[in-house]
Amino acid sequence: MAEKKHRGTLCVQAGWTPKKGEPRVLPIYQSTTFKYDNSEQMARLFDLKDTGYFYTRLQNPTNDAVAAKIAALEGGVAAMLTSSGQAASFYAVFNICEAGDHFISSGTIYGGTYNLFGVTMKKMGIECTFIDPEATDEEIEKAFRPNTKCFFGETISNPGGKIFDIERFARMAHAHGVPLIVDNTFATPINCRPFEWGADIVTHSTTKYMDGHATAVGGCIVDSGKFDWMAHADKFPGLCRPDESYHGLTYAESFGAGAYITKATAQLMRDLGSIQSPENAFLLNLGLETLHLRMKRHCENAQTVAAFLHDDPRVAWVSYAGLPDDPHHERARKYLPDGGCGVIAFGLKGTREDAIRFMDRLKMICIVTHVADARTCVLHPASHTHRQLSDEQLREAGVAPDLIRLSVGIEDVEDILADIRQALAD
Ligand SMILES: *Cc1c(COP(=O)(O)O)cnc(C)c1O
């Protein structure tokens, strides 16, 4: 699936290669079902002995073309689309963890993922230990248990903008025979390819920059195909032992490097059904066609806005790894040499009311839950997205109570600055 083209070309061209007389643009296969000539053909599909489409809950040509494009961008072997980023995070872990298992996650992650791992998956009998990604190796080592099945982190954390030391955590995970899963939503494969640093699985909320226009909720899971499941067969019985619900088929034997995504499709999507609609996949594909252009502009604009905030006396602090004196700047230079993302976290001097007054005075920049799309927007996580977290959990997630999340869009930066200036003025 990985095509040997430059990344901008993959954004435009990968995934859909029409044959003679077929539509130049990826069509929406708005069909739940697909036709076969006889019963035997259909039976072979159900046995996973042939590949082909039969029901859109499992696979759909529009979705597959878009998944193939994302796999090519990440440098993976296979990918699947999900209905949301939340579904992608859940499936990515649940594909290799079951009741009685344990996994480790950076505590510095998106609030929704934190809740999924810490509360909802706990109810399913899967326990997550959150670690401080800035702690020493020695401290983090203590989190590993015999039943630990994976390690999870975010390339650039939402909303704090902290950079995850992918290479270090890949090394630690692999020393314990488990894969590293990286949520690459904010960086996108334009700015970081976690597989190049040793990650095994990548997840995305495609709702953010990939769609980029705030039109469609979606997610994606990509497999590097590099993790050797069979070398740790006892840890991963779901992949390395016969699946009774598929006539005793063993994914890692039958599908090799494609085992992980095949199992997630054939088993999790079959049973849980969080499929992305083909229409949303079509919209996602339109977004992907300009991802390389938009990411560049998001980063340029954010760099200018971050520098402005950094130098303004009314601003208490700014977290943006593109700033030379940011504690994560060196790490950003390593993992994100072409820029990180458009999201800046900052705090104003004064009280929480001052932060709210600032946001309410913005004119062009809107207060919205969303982040990472073409329009500049703003949010106060402690009173909005992260409301459900206690102060201690907020700190663990790298979210200061006064943190304002500014998602810098692709407008002309002068207009973004003008709006911020007038909102800051007395
Ligand atoms: C938004 C987000 C998610 C969840 O994605 P949805 O598409 O909203 O379900 C997961 N991870 C990160 C980093 C996000 O920003």
Ligand as a Chemical Component Dictionary entry (heavy atoms), coordinates in Angstrom:
data_LIG
# 
_chem_comp.id                   LIG 
_chem_comp.type                 NON-POLYMER 
_chem_comp.pdbx_formal_charge   0 
_chem_comp.three_letter_code    LIG 
# 
loop_
_chem_comp_atom.comp_id 
_chem_comp_atom.atom_id 
_chem_comp_atom.alt_atom_id 
_chem_comp_atom.type_symbol 
_chem_comp_atom.charge 
_chem_comp_atom.model_Cartn_x 
_chem_comp_atom.model_Cartn_y 
_chem_comp_atom.model_Cartn_z 
_chem_comp_atom.pdbx_ordinal 
LIG C1 C1 C 0 -10.506 15.155 19.095 1  
LIG C2 C2 C 0 -9.471  14.190 19.481 2  
LIG C3 C3 C 0 -9.782  12.839 19.697 3  
LIG C4 C4 C 0 -11.190 12.321 19.598 4  
LIG O1 O1 O 0 -11.638 12.406 18.300 5  
LIG P1 P1 P 0 -13.188 12.547 17.853 6  
LIG O2 O2 O 0 -13.099 12.503 16.383 7  
LIG O3 O3 O 0 -13.691 13.843 18.407 8  
LIG O4 O4 O 0 -13.908 11.376 18.440 9  
LIG C5 C5 C 0 -8.752  11.979 19.997 10 
LIG N1 N1 N 0 -7.481  12.412 20.089 11 
LIG C6 C6 C 0 -7.147  13.717 19.901 12 
LIG C7 C7 C 0 -5.722  14.144 20.019 13 
LIG C8 C8 C 0 -8.128  14.640 19.589 14 
LIG O5 O5 O 0 -7.787  15.924 19.399 15 
# 
loop_
_chem_comp_bond.comp_id 
_chem_comp_bond.atom_id_1 
_chem_comp_bond.atom_id_2 
_chem_comp_bond.value_order 
_chem_comp_bond.pdbx_ordinal 
LIG C1 C2 SING 1  
LIG C2 C3 SING 2  
LIG C2 C8 DOUB 3  
LIG C3 C4 SING 4  
LIG C3 C5 DOUB 5  
LIG C4 O1 SING 6  
LIG O1 P1 SING 7  
LIG P1 O2 DOUB 8  
LIG P1 O3 SING 9  
LIG P1 O4 SING 10 
LIG C5 N1 SING 11 
LIG N1 C6 DOUB 12 
LIG C6 C7 SING 13 
LIG C6 C8 SING 14 
LIG C8 O5 SING 15 
# 
